Amino acid sequence: MQCLFALCLPFWVAGQAKTPVISITNSSTLARQHVVVAIPWQTVLQKHPGVDTAQFGVVNRTTRQNVPFQFELNGQPTVQQLLVQVSVPANGQIELMIENRKSTSAVAKTYARYVPERLDDFAWENDKIAFRMYGKALEGTKGDAYGMDVWVKRTDKLVLNDRYKRGKYHEDIGDGMDYYHVGYTLGAGNVAPYVNDSVYYSANYHRWKILDNGPIRTTFVLEYDAWDVNGMPVTATKKITLDAGSQMNRVEATYRYDGPATLPVVIGIIKRPRPGTLLLDEQTGVMGYWEPEFGPDGITGVGTIIGTPIDAITVTKEQLLAKTIAPRNAPFVYYTGAAWNKAGIITTAPAWFNYLYTFKKALDTPLAVSVR
């Protein structure tokens, strides 16, 4: 009877001594909804060296529901982090269990690719929003642009390939469109050196590398050849990460040059001729713009969050500019993103600015993770 009783115990009790359990704790008053959380893979292996990535599943310990996960490589040959997408209540905790079973494929919610058939575009998206940077083949053409472009969406499905395939993405056929104009500005939150009141734009990116590509996080690197910054040659790399469920990109820009220890830079958002609504919070490091309405195309909100001290935020005829400094030959991190009112989730300027402040608060109060 004892053996039969043991066999009848729930899995998490019978296997408690050897089943990996991940605790994710939220010590803030801010509930986290559908956020991607990273667990260092070495932490998992130190506690449970026998974990098999080929036989792997993650479930919520309380609800027993499957949790979307991803093995993040970050461009390396081996797993660097386990990513999970979860919701954690304010001042609360959830526990996840790693199960030894056949892996189930998570629905792809992030994606990026090089687009040679469209003049070397590099485009990326998640289940909320899409973006692109312009490539070498576009340089010097009538359509050349310096900044980050936004493709608005009103579907949680991935749309980039379908839009490029049909070749008509400037009209909304039900899932969104590209009506965002970049021109010779920084667009939706690109970054550039800023010396003597001048923005020193680079040429377009010339090389790319995808480090991870879904299902819940996509990360890639764009490389920029040397250009002149007030008499000094500078090269740049931009490592961009987009998580499922987020309106915001994480941008890690590295400027390499021989010269001073820091480089003045600006993060910019293009400004439209007609009035929009501005958020210029130098103290908190939040810059937001709720554009004027473009008729049936709707309204796009754009925003950036900067962790380094901001010298000033200025508004020119062409764009909003947040001035800060980047270290020489080391990463400089900020966040930039967008939302579309016709997606039906963020539909007003106050809602967009509240999203930006909430995102900033989440950055300042990270979730705590432990493995046992």
C-alpha positions, 0 to 999 in steps of 0.5 A: 500500500505504501508504494501505491500511495507514493505513486498516487502522490501529485507529481510536484510532491513526489518529485519535489526533491529533484524538480527545479522550482523557480521563484519570481518575486515582485516587491513593488506596488506595480503588477507585472503583466506578460513580462519576459523574465530572464533566469541565468542558465548557470544558476539553473545548472548549479542547482540541477546539473541534470536538466535536459534542454531536449526534454524541457517544459515550464509550468506555473506551479499553482495553475499547472498551465504551460508557461512560454519559454525560450533558451536565450543564446545571445549569439553564443553556442550554448544557452545563456539564460532561460526566458519565461513570459509571466504575470506577477501581482504587485507585492506578490510571488509566483513559482514555476516548475521545470518538467522533464517532458517533451518540449512544446513549441511556444507561439512565436511572438517576436521576429526579425530579419534582413530584407534584401528585397527591399533595399537592405531594410532590417525589420523586427516586430513583436505581438504589439508593434513593428520597426525597421532600420534602413540599410546600405542600398538605400543610401543616397536615394530619394527615399533615404532616411536616418532614423528608426521607422515604426510599422503600426499593428492592430493584431498580435500576429506577426506581419512583416513577411506578409507585408513585404511579400505583398509590397504594399504596406502603406495601406491598412488592410486590417492588421495595420500599416506603415504611415510613419515618416522618418526623413532626415531625422532620428525618427522613432528614437534613434541615437546619434552624436551631438556636438556644437549643437549639431546632430552627426548622423551616420550612414545607414547600417552596413552589417547585421547579426541576429543573436536570438529570434523568438519566440518571446525575445528577439535580439540583433546587432547592427553595425555602422561604418566610420563617419566623421564626428566634428573631425573625429572618426567614429564607428557604432554598433547597436544591439536591439532587443524586443520582448513579447508583450512590450511596446519598447525596444532596449537599445545598447549603443556602443561608440568606438573612437580615439578621443575623450572619455565620453561622447555627447549624444541625442536620442530623437523623435521626429516632430510633425508640423501640426501640434501634438502632445509632448512629455519632456521630463528631464529629471525622470529621463522620460520623453514622449510624443503623442502625434497629431492625428493623421486622418484615417491612419490614426495616431502614433505615440513614440517615447524614450526612456533614458537611464543616464542623466539628461542634460536637456530636452530641446524641441526643434522645428524637426524633432525632440532631442534628449541630450546625454552622454555615452561612454567611449568604447562601452555600451550606452543603454536606453529604451525606445518604442511606440504605440498606435491608437487604432490597436485599441489598447493605448488610445490617448496621450495620458495613457501613452505617457502613463505607459512610459512612466510605468515602464520606467518604474518597472526598470527601477524595481526589477523582479527577483529570481531564485532557483531551488 
